[in-house]
């Protein structure tokens, strides 16, 4: 499970700061917060919470410096990370939030990486290794791809899931 989460974090890092979040079709005025979840417990419940309004509490470890539209939270176990996308009342995440604990109200989203997409990732990593010889980085990426495939096989899935929260509002807490 630790490897899978680490793998998800790496996959998120590959796309997080350079992609834009898709807007939700969920009407947030009608959404009801069903549960407060810690970052540490979110992954275990994620399948049941996708597209549902949740509150998640965690420590801010990073805010994207270019856009400020994303931040990353960890729980008490710093190996579990969740990405928060600015939306709703959130116009952005100030870099001063790093190190603070926040409670985010938002909607849990899922991005599925298909087998075909993972195959393409592998192809690109192999091409990159041949072009610039960055063997160490490429080996890490290839191990992540191998772990994604192993997770898909062991969980009888045709995709690999990356979870994130479309933030609607947040508050700094102690």
Residue frames as a rotation matrix with the C-alpha (Angstrom) as fourth column:
UNK 1
0.573 0.819 0.000 0.00
0.819 -0.573 0.000 0.00
0.000 0.000 -1.000 0.00
UNK 2
0.372 -0.512 -0.774 2.90
0.200 -0.770 0.605 2.37
-0.906 -0.380 -0.184 0.80
UNK 3
-0.692 -0.661 0.289 4.39
0.388 -0.003 0.922 1.82
-0.608 0.750 0.259 -2.64
UNK 4
-0.155 0.726 0.670 1.03
0.974 -0.002 0.227 2.44
0.166 0.688 -0.707 -4.30
UNK 5
0.771 0.438 -0.461 0.56
0.545 -0.830 0.123 5.73
-0.329 -0.346 -0.879 -2.47
UNK 6
-0.049 -0.869 -0.492 4.10
0.081 -0.494 0.865 6.79
-0.996 0.002 0.094 -3.26
UNK 7
-0.682 -0.137 0.719 3.41
0.676 0.257 0.691 5.87
-0.279 0.957 -0.083 -6.86
UNK 8
0.364 0.889 0.280 0.26
0.926 -0.376 -0.010 7.97
0.097 0.263 -0.960 -6.87
UNK 9
0.590 -0.215 -0.778 2.21
0.242 -0.872 0.425 10.91
-0.770 -0.439 -0.463 -5.49
UNK 10
-0.549 -0.836 0.005 4.78
0.196 -0.123 0.973 10.59
-0.813 0.535 0.231 -8.27
UNK 11
-0.444 0.458 0.770 2.05
0.894 0.173 0.413 10.32
0.056 0.872 -0.487 -10.90
UNK 12
0.667 0.683 -0.298 0.32
0.716 -0.698 0.003 13.36
-0.206 -0.215 -0.955 -9.43
UNK 13
0.183 -0.692 -0.698 3.59
0.120 -0.689 0.715 15.27
-0.976 -0.215 -0.043 -9.51
UNK 14
-0.661 -0.451 0.600 3.98
0.594 0.175 0.785 14.47
-0.459 0.875 0.152 -13.20
UNK 15
-0.359 0.623 0.695 0.69
0.771 -0.222 0.597 16.18
0.526 0.751 -0.401 -14.06
UNK 16
0.162 0.600 -0.783 -0.29
0.964 -0.266 -0.004 18.37
-0.211 -0.754 -0.622 -11.11
UNK 17
-0.072 -0.233 -0.970 1.45
0.312 -0.929 0.200 21.69
-0.947 -0.288 0.140 -11.61
UNK 18
-0.886 -0.344 -0.310 1.20
-0.173 -0.375 0.911 21.66
-0.429 0.861 0.273 -15.40
UNK 19
-0.692 0.706 0.152 -2.43
0.573 0.409 0.711 20.68
0.439 0.579 -0.687 -15.86
UNK 20
-0.718 0.553 0.423 -5.72
-0.639 -0.764 -0.086 22.38
0.276 -0.332 0.902 -15.26
UNK 21
-0.828 0.475 0.297 -8.49
0.125 0.673 -0.729 20.87
-0.546 -0.567 -0.617 -13.24
UNK 22
-0.687 0.703 0.187 -11.75
0.288 0.028 0.957 20.05
0.667 0.711 -0.221 -14.97
UNK 23
-0.650 0.534 0.540 -14.75
-0.737 -0.615 -0.280 21.78
0.183 -0.580 0.794 -13.52
UNK 24
-0.914 0.372 0.163 -17.24
0.243 0.823 -0.514 19.66
-0.325 -0.430 -0.842 -11.64
UNK 25
-0.574 0.807 0.139 -20.81
0.019 -0.157 0.987 19.25
0.818 0.570 0.075 -12.79
UNK 26
-0.303 0.434 -0.848 -21.82
0.915 0.380 -0.133 18.99
0.265 -0.817 -0.513 -9.15
UNK 27
0.240 0.451 0.860 -24.06
0.061 -0.891 0.450 21.77
0.969 -0.055 -0.242 -7.89
UNK 28
-0.664 -0.669 -0.335 -22.19
0.356 0.112 -0.928 22.75
0.658 -0.735 0.164 -4.75
UNK 29
-0.560 0.527 0.640 -25.22
-0.749 -0.651 -0.120 24.52
0.353 -0.546 0.759 -3.26
UNK 30
0.554 0.822 -0.129 -27.01
-0.717 0.551 0.427 21.18
0.422 -0.145 0.895 -3.10
UNK 31
-0.022 -0.645 -0.764 -23.98
0.035 0.763 -0.645 19.16
0.999 -0.041 0.006 -2.05
UNK 32
0.858 0.290 0.424 -24.05
-0.424 -0.065 0.903 17.96
0.289 -0.955 0.068 1.52
UNK 33
-0.247 -0.964 0.102 -20.86
-0.830 0.156 -0.536 17.35
0.501 -0.217 -0.838 3.44
UNK 34
0.631 0.541 -0.555 -21.09
-0.277 0.826 0.491 13.70
0.725 -0.156 0.671 4.34
UNK 35
0.839 -0.387 -0.383 -17.95
0.543 0.627 0.558 13.21
0.024 -0.676 0.737 6.32
UNK 36
0.649 -0.758 0.071 -14.73
-0.761 -0.647 0.048 14.67
0.010 -0.085 -0.996 7.65
UNK 37
0.926 -0.376 -0.037 -11.79
0.362 0.911 -0.197 12.52
0.108 0.169 0.980 6.62
UNK 38
0.467 -0.854 -0.227 -8.12
-0.287 -0.390 0.875 12.73
-0.836 -0.344 -0.428 7.55
UNK 39
0.290 -0.477 -0.830 -5.55
-0.950 -0.042 -0.308 12.57
0.112 0.878 -0.466 4.79
UNK 40
-0.673 -0.638 0.373 -4.27
-0.702 0.710 -0.052 9.40
-0.232 -0.297 -0.926 6.44
UNK 41
-0.466 0.581 0.667 -7.64
0.103 0.784 -0.612 7.63
-0.878 -0.216 -0.426 6.01
UNK 42
0.099 0.592 -0.800 -8.81
-0.711 -0.521 -0.473 9.13
-0.696 0.615 0.370 2.73
UNK 43
-0.524 -0.383 -0.761 -7.22
-0.840 0.382 0.385 6.59
0.143 0.841 -0.522 0.38
UNK 44
-0.976 0.145 0.161 -8.85
0.087 0.942 -0.324 3.64
-0.199 -0.302 -0.932 2.15
UNK 45
-0.196 0.977 -0.086 -12.30
0.410 0.002 -0.912 5.22
-0.891 -0.214 -0.400 1.66
UNK 46
-0.685 -0.200 -0.700 -11.71
-0.344 -0.759 0.553 6.93
-0.642 0.620 0.451 -1.70
UNK 47
-0.943 0.324 0.076 -13.73
0.237 0.494 0.836 4.57
0.233 0.807 -0.543 -3.91
UNK 48
-0.194 0.928 -0.319 -16.84
0.981 0.193 -0.034 5.24
0.030 -0.319 -0.947 -1.83
UNK 49
0.092 0.182 -0.979 -16.30
0.528 -0.842 -0.107 9.02
-0.844 -0.507 -0.173 -1.67
UNK 50
-0.849 -0.428 0.309 -15.65
0.472 -0.353 0.808 9.90
-0.237 0.832 0.502 -5.34
UNK 51
-0.586 0.568 0.578 -17.89
0.249 -0.552 0.796 12.78
0.771 0.610 0.181 -6.48
UNK 52
0.462 0.714 -0.526 -19.07
0.761 -0.014 0.649 13.32
0.455 -0.700 -0.550 -2.89
UNK 53
0.385 -0.251 0.888 -18.63
-0.338 -0.934 -0.118 16.41
0.859 -0.255 -0.445 -0.78
UNK 54
0.468 -0.340 -0.816 -16.09
0.783 0.588 0.204 15.82
0.410 -0.734 0.541 2.00
UNK 55
0.821 -0.431 0.375 -13.99
-0.535 -0.811 0.239 17.75
0.201 -0.397 -0.896 4.47
UNK 56
0.616 -0.708 -0.345 -10.33
0.638 0.706 -0.308 16.80
0.462 -0.030 0.886 4.68
UNK 57
0.934 -0.335 0.129 -7.83
-0.338 -0.700 0.629 18.06
-0.120 -0.631 -0.767 7.22
UNK 58
0.624 -0.778 0.072 -4.09
0.780 0.615 -0.113 18.07
0.043 0.126 0.991 6.70
UNK 59
0.278 -0.679 -0.680 -0.79
0.228 -0.640 0.733 19.93
-0.933 -0.359 -0.023 6.84
UNK 60
0.989 0.051 -0.142 0.12
-0.114 -0.364 -0.925 22.00
-0.098 0.930 -0.354 3.76
UNK 61
0.333 -0.915 0.229 3.46
0.517 0.381 0.766 20.81
-0.788 -0.136 0.600 2.35
UNK 62
-0.778 -0.578 0.247 3.47
0.492 -0.315 0.812 22.66
-0.391 0.753 0.529 -0.96
UNK 63
0.463 0.823 -0.328 1.59
0.173 -0.447 -0.878 25.27
-0.869 0.350 -0.349 -2.96
UNK 64
0.220 -0.364 0.905 2.19
0.972 0.165 -0.170 25.62
-0.087 0.917 0.390 -6.70
UNK 65
-0.260 -0.447 -0.856 4.25
0.512 -0.815 0.270 28.78
-0.819 -0.368 0.441 -7.01
UNK 66
-0.952 -0.141 0.272 3.29
0.307 -0.404 0.862 29.61
-0.011 0.904 0.428 -10.60
UNK 67
-0.425 0.872 0.243 -0.49
0.123 -0.211 0.970 29.54
0.897 0.442 -0.018 -10.39
UNK 68
-0.873 0.105 0.477 -1.26
-0.488 -0.226 -0.843 29.08
0.019 -0.968 0.248 -6.69
UNK 69
-0.009 0.959 -0.283 -4.19
-0.913 0.108 0.394 26.94
0.408 0.262 0.874 -7.83
UNK 70
0.545 0.147 -0.826 -2.99
0.033 0.980 0.196 23.76
0.838 -0.133 0.529 -6.10
UNK 71
-0.033 -0.620 0.784 -1.70
-0.977 -0.144 -0.155 22.72
0.209 -0.771 -0.601 -2.74
UNK 72
-0.031 -0.065 -0.997 -0.73
-0.072 0.995 -0.063 19.38
0.997 0.070 -0.036 -1.25
UNK 73
0.349 0.246 0.904 -1.75
-0.904 -0.167 0.394 18.09
0.248 -0.955 0.164 2.17
UNK 74
-0.464 -0.403 -0.789 -0.28
-0.057 0.902 -0.427 15.36
0.884 -0.153 -0.441 4.34
UNK 75
0.739 0.674 0.022 -1.69
-0.136 0.118 0.984 13.81
0.660 -0.730 0.179 7.47
UNK 76
0.694 -0.485 0.532 0.14
-0.620 -0.027 0.784 12.65
-0.366 -0.874 -0.320 10.56
UNK 77
0.246 -0.582 0.775 1.68
0.467 0.772 0.432 9.89
-0.849 0.256 0.462 8.46
UNK 78
0.101 -0.238 -0.966 3.60
-0.469 -0.868 0.165 12.04
-0.878 0.436 -0.200 5.99
UNK 79
-0.838 -0.435 0.331 3.65
0.049 0.543 0.838 9.33
-0.544 0.718 -0.434 3.37
UNK 80
-0.136 0.865 0.483 -0.01
0.962 0.232 -0.145 9.94
-0.238 0.445 -0.864 2.40
UNK 81
-0.828 -0.184 -0.530 -0.55
0.062 -0.969 0.240 13.04
-0.558 0.166 0.813 0.24
UNK 82
0.104 0.862 0.497 -3.65
0.912 0.116 -0.393 14.54
-0.397 0.494 -0.773 -1.39
UNK 83
-0.885 -0.341 0.315 -3.74
0.456 -0.770 0.446 17.32
0.091 0.539 0.838 -3.98
UNK 84
0.032 0.876 -0.482 -6.25
0.652 -0.384 -0.654 20.14
-0.758 -0.293 -0.583 -3.50
UNK 85
-0.581 -0.109 0.807 -7.37
0.764 -0.414 0.494 22.10
0.280 0.904 0.324 -6.58
UNK 86
-0.843 0.277 -0.460 -8.65
0.002 -0.855 -0.518 25.67
-0.537 -0.438 0.721 -6.12
UNK 87
-0.625 0.744 0.237 -12.35
0.430 0.075 0.900 26.04
0.651 0.664 -0.367 -6.90
UNK 88
0.299 0.834 -0.464 -15.52
0.902 -0.087 0.424 27.44
0.313 -0.545 -0.778 -5.37
UNK 89
0.994 0.104 -0.019 -14.57
0.101 -0.897 0.429 30.26
0.028 -0.429 -0.903 -2.99
UNK 90
0.345 -0.938 -0.033 -10.86
0.381 0.108 0.918 29.41
-0.858 -0.329 0.394 -3.27
UNK 91
0.949 -0.065 -0.308 -9.11
-0.292 -0.551 -0.782 31.75
-0.119 0.832 -0.542 -5.69
UNK 92
0.339 -0.880 -0.332 -5.68
-0.206 0.275 -0.939 30.33
0.918 0.387 -0.087 -4.88
UNK 93
0.840 -0.183 -0.511 -3.34
0.535 0.440 0.722 29.06
0.093 -0.879 0.467 -2.19
UNK 94
0.747 -0.586 0.314 -0.84
-0.578 -0.806 -0.129 31.52
0.329 -0.085 -0.941 -0.74
UNK 95
0.117 -0.808 -0.577 2.68
0.021 0.583 -0.812 30.19
0.993 0.083 0.085 -0.18
UNK 96
-0.493 -0.269 0.828 2.37
-0.740 -0.370 -0.561 31.32
0.457 -0.889 -0.017 3.46
UNK 97
0.589 0.789 0.172 0.04
-0.782 0.504 0.367 28.32
0.203 -0.351 0.914 4.01
UNK 98
0.244 -0.566 -0.788 2.98
-0.050 0.804 -0.592 25.90
0.969 0.184 0.168 3.84
UNK 99
-0.811 -0.559 -0.175 3.44
0.076 0.195 -0.978 24.42
0.580 -0.806 -0.115 7.32
UNK 100
-0.595 0.682 0.425 -0.12
-0.791 -0.401 -0.462 25.24
-0.145 -0.611 0.778 8.44
UNK 101
-0.832 0.479 0.281 -2.97
0.452 0.878 -0.159 22.82
-0.323 -0.006 -0.947 9.01
UNK 102
-0.709 0.648 -0.278 -6.10
-0.704 -0.675 0.222 23.49
-0.044 0.354 0.934 6.97
UNK 103
-0.432 0.709 0.558 -9.59
0.293 0.695 -0.656 22.01
-0.853 -0.120 -0.508 6.79
UNK 104
-0.894 0.054 -0.444 -10.80
-0.430 -0.383 0.818 21.86
-0.126 0.922 0.366 3.19
UNK 105
0.049 0.939 0.342 -14.41
-0.083 0.345 -0.935 21.49
-0.995 0.017 0.095 2.13
UNK 106
-0.407 -0.246 -0.880 -14.51
-0.859 -0.225 0.460 19.99
-0.311 0.943 -0.120 -1.36
UNK 107
0.758 0.652 -0.025 -15.48
-0.589 0.667 -0.457 17.22
-0.281 0.360 0.889 -3.72
UNK 108
-0.107 -0.804 0.585 -13.31
-0.259 0.590 0.764 14.13
-0.960 -0.070 -0.272 -4.08
UNK 109
0.641 0.213 -0.737 -12.37
-0.751 -0.026 -0.660 13.53
-0.160 0.977 0.143 -7.71
UNK 110
0.305 -0.527 0.793 -10.71
0.137 0.849 0.511 10.63
-0.943 -0.047 0.331 -9.45
UNK 111
0.325 -0.298 -0.898 -8.42
-0.934 -0.252 -0.254 10.64
-0.150 0.921 -0.360 -12.46
UNK 112
0.683 -0.029 0.730 -8.07
-0.014 0.999 0.053 7.22
-0.730 -0.046 0.682 -14.01
UNK 113
-0.179 -0.788 -0.589 -4.93
-0.894 -0.120 0.431 6.27
-0.410 0.604 -0.683 -15.87
UNK 114
0.837 0.539 -0.095 -5.87
-0.516 0.719 -0.466 3.65
-0.182 0.439 0.880 -18.47
UNK 115
0.472 -0.658 0.587 -3.63
0.400 0.753 0.523 0.76
-0.786 -0.012 0.618 -19.43
UNK 116
0.530 -0.224 0.818 -3.08
0.814 -0.134 -0.565 2.49
0.236 0.965 0.111 -22.78
UNK 117
0.858 -0.205 0.471 -2.06
-0.251 -0.967 0.036 5.73
0.448 -0.149 -0.882 -21.07
UNK 118
0.658 -0.633 0.409 0.41
-0.368 0.205 0.907 3.86
-0.657 -0.747 -0.098 -18.84
UNK 119
0.462 -0.471 0.752 1.80
0.766 0.638 -0.070 2.11
-0.447 0.609 0.656 -21.94
UNK 120
0.686 -0.160 0.710 2.34
0.421 -0.709 -0.566 5.55
0.594 0.687 -0.419 -23.54
UNK 121
0.852 -0.400 0.338 4.06
-0.521 -0.580 0.626 6.80
-0.055 -0.710 -0.702 -20.35
UNK 122
0.519 -0.667 0.535 6.41
0.172 0.694 0.699 3.82
-0.838 -0.271 0.475 -20.52
UNK 123
0.507 -0.288 0.812 7.18
0.861 0.130 -0.491 4.48
0.036 0.949 0.314 -24.18
UNK 124
0.800 -0.154 0.579 8.00
-0.027 -0.975 -0.223 8.13
0.599 0.163 -0.784 -23.45
UNK 125
0.756 -0.553 0.350 10.26
-0.460 -0.069 0.885 7.20
-0.465 -0.830 -0.307 -20.54
UNK 126
0.439 -0.592 0.676 12.13
0.587 0.758 0.284 4.74
-0.681 0.272 0.680 -22.73
UNK 127
0.581 -0.193 0.791 12.58
0.678 -0.423 -0.601 7.39
0.451 0.885 -0.115 -25.45
UNK 128
0.879 -0.229 0.417 13.78
-0.378 -0.868 0.321 9.91
0.289 -0.441 -0.850 -22.88
UNK 129
0.655 -0.651 0.383 16.34
-0.083 0.442 0.893 7.45
-0.751 -0.617 0.235 -21.53
UNK 130
0.361 -0.509 0.782 17.73
0.885 0.450 -0.115 6.89
-0.293 0.734 0.613 -25.02
UNK 131
0.682 -0.012 0.731 17.87
0.427 -0.805 -0.412 10.63
0.594 0.593 -0.544 -25.79
UNK 132
0.469 -0.456 0.756 19.53
-0.555 -0.818 -0.150 12.03
0.687 -0.349 -0.637 -22.70
UNK 133
-0.160 -0.634 -0.757 20.74
0.147 0.743 -0.653 9.02
0.976 -0.215 -0.025 -20.74
UNK 134
-0.320 0.114 0.941 19.00
-0.855 -0.463 -0.235 9.97
0.409 -0.879 0.245 -17.46
UNK 135
-0.413 0.073 -0.908 19.07
-0.034 0.995 0.095 6.39
0.910 0.070 -0.409 -16.30
UNK 136
-0.954 0.009 -0.300 18.43
0.297 0.161 -0.941 7.05
0.040 -0.987 -0.157 -12.59
UNK 137
-0.596 0.780 -0.193 15.31
-0.637 -0.605 -0.477 9.14
-0.488 -0.161 0.858 -13.17
UNK 138
-0.164 0.527 -0.834 14.06
-0.862 0.335 0.381 6.78
0.480 0.781 0.399 -15.85
UNK 139
-0.713 -0.133 -0.689 14.61
0.121 0.944 -0.308 3.75
0.691 -0.303 -0.657 -13.62
UNK 140
-0.901 0.419 -0.111 12.47
0.028 -0.199 -0.980 5.37
-0.433 -0.886 0.168 -10.92
UNK 141
-0.296 0.820 -0.490 9.73
-0.902 -0.409 -0.140 6.18
-0.315 0.401 0.860 -13.43
UNK 142
-0.309 0.140 -0.941 9.86
-0.567 0.767 0.301 2.65
0.763 0.627 -0.158 -14.84
UNK 143
-0.926 -0.012 -0.377 9.55
0.282 0.642 -0.713 1.21
0.251 -0.767 -0.591 -11.32
UNK 144
-0.671 0.729 -0.136 6.50
-0.395 -0.507 -0.766 3.43
-0.628 -0.460 0.628 -10.75
UNK 145
-0.141 0.597 -0.789 4.94
-0.969 0.078 0.232 2.17
0.200 0.798 0.568 -13.98
UNK 146
-0.605 -0.151 -0.782 5.71
-0.111 0.988 -0.105 -1.41
0.788 0.024 -0.615 -12.95
UNK 147
-0.958 0.248 -0.146 4.06
0.181 0.126 -0.975 -0.78
-0.223 -0.961 -0.166 -9.56
UNK 148
-0.405 0.851 -0.335 0.97
-0.816 -0.501 -0.287 0.73
-0.412 0.158 0.897 -11.24
UNK 149
-0.154 0.315 -0.937 0.60
-0.737 0.594 0.321 -2.36
0.658 0.740 0.141 -13.40
UNK 150
-0.816 -0.182 -0.548 1.11
0.178 0.823 -0.539 -4.66
0.549 -0.538 -0.640 -10.42
UNK 151
-0.823 0.568 -0.018 -1.58
-0.208 -0.332 -0.920 -2.77
-0.528 -0.753 0.391 -8.46
UNK 152
-0.187 0.774 -0.605 -3.99
-0.982 -0.170 0.086 -2.99
-0.036 0.610 0.791 -11.41
UNK 153
-0.333 -0.002 -0.943 -3.40
-0.377 0.917 0.131 -6.73
0.864 0.399 -0.306 -11.68
UNK 154
-0.913 -0.086 -0.400 -3.69
0.296 0.535 -0.791 -7.46
0.281 -0.841 -0.463 -7.96
UNK 155
-0.659 0.717 -0.227 -6.88
-0.161 -0.430 -0.889 -5.37
-0.735 -0.549 0.399 -7.71
UNK 156
-0.437 0.462 0.772 -8.32
0.810 0.575 0.115 -6.72
-0.391 0.675 -0.625 -10.98
UNK 157
0.408 0.497 -0.765 -8.66
0.143 -0.863 -0.485 -3.18
-0.902 0.089 -0.423 -12.40
UNK 158
0.333 -0.256 0.907 -8.22
0.942 0.118 -0.313 -1.90
-0.027 0.959 0.281 -15.94
UNK 159
0.478 -0.178 0.860 -7.03
0.116 -0.958 -0.263 1.49
0.870 0.226 -0.438 -14.68
UNK 160
-0.399 -0.590 -0.702 -4.92
0.876 -0.017 -0.483 3.16
0.273 -0.808 0.523 -12.01
UNK 161
0.600 0.773 0.207 -6.68
0.640 -0.619 0.456 5.80
0.480 -0.141 -0.866 -9.89
UNK 162
-0.744 -0.668 -0.026 -5.29
0.569 -0.612 -0.550 9.14
0.352 -0.424 0.835 -8.77
UNK 163
0.323 0.898 -0.300 -7.48
0.918 -0.220 0.329 10.98
0.230 -0.381 -0.895 -6.30
UNK 164
-0.862 -0.481 0.161 -7.62
0.416 -0.852 -0.317 14.73
0.290 -0.206 0.935 -5.63
UNK 165
-0.105 0.826 -0.554 -10.02
0.859 -0.205 -0.469 17.20
-0.501 -0.525 -0.687 -4.05
UNK 166
-0.310 0.168 0.936 -11.73
0.552 -0.769 0.321 20.00
0.774 0.616 0.146 -5.92
UNK 167
-0.709 -0.070 -0.702 -11.64
0.686 -0.301 -0.662 22.52
-0.165 -0.951 0.261 -3.09
UNK 168
0.182 0.839 0.512 -14.66
0.750 -0.455 0.479 24.73
0.635 0.297 -0.713 -2.45
UNK 169
0.635 -0.084 0.768 -13.45
-0.445 -0.853 0.274 26.51
0.632 -0.516 -0.578 0.69
UNK 170
0.106 -0.612 -0.784 -10.86
0.661 0.632 -0.404 26.10
0.743 -0.475 0.471 3.41
UNK 171
0.823 0.033 0.567 -9.91
-0.361 -0.741 0.567 27.44
0.439 -0.671 -0.598 6.80
UNK 172
-0.304 -0.947 -0.108 -6.65
-0.268 0.194 -0.944 27.41
0.914 -0.258 -0.312 8.72
UNK 173
0.827 0.562 -0.014 -7.00
-0.186 0.297 0.937 25.35
0.531 -0.772 0.350 11.90
UNK 174
0.146 -0.767 0.625 -4.77
-0.988 -0.146 0.051 24.63
0.052 -0.625 -0.779 14.88
